[in-house]
Amino acid sequence: MTHTSPAPRATLSPAVRSRQITAALIVAIGAAGALAGAWYFQLVVGLAPCPLCLEQRVPYYVGVPIALIAIVCVVGGKAGLARVALGLAGALMALSAFLAVYHAGVEWGFWAGPATCSGTGPVVGGGNLLEGLQQARVVRCDEAPWRLFGLSLAGYNAFIGSALTVVAMWGAAARD
């Protein structure tokens, strides 16, 4: 009886490994940078985010750790899992790009935004309701408070999300 050892485990080629790590790093850093930019405009510049602005951030919050998980998978030799993680990160970046295009369309008046874009009223509790209404700050989705070269932050996010989608899918498509 001859004993055959299991087939040696195929190693990930350096080209695929490099491509997946590069894609995952670009997505993680790009998405974190987009979030940092959004927080900068909110906290330093003083632009309060509307409901659609906040929704566009969610795919980035989820996408950053998933891109980092893809790196861990590549380092661990799990190219298939890395492809899945990069594909999921790409889908999340596409979702953010879609939301950004929708938001930019609302800003340009191409279509109506959701009802939440009229803002929320003041917290009703003790005190004078009229005074609370006068001090309420409504953040509207259909008004771009900042533009550069004609594009609002939603417009720039559409480009960022689209670019990160392409990068993530480029990494997910890497095979030996």
Secondary structure, DSSP 8 states (H G I E B T S, - for coil): -------------HHHHHHHHHHHHHHHHHHHHHHHHHHHHHHTS-----HHHHHHHHHHHHHHHHHHHHHHHHHTT-HHHHHHHHHHHHHHHHHHHHHHHHHHHHHHTSS---GGGG------SSS-HHHHHHH-----SSS-S-EETTEEHHHHHHHHHHHHHHHHHHHHT---
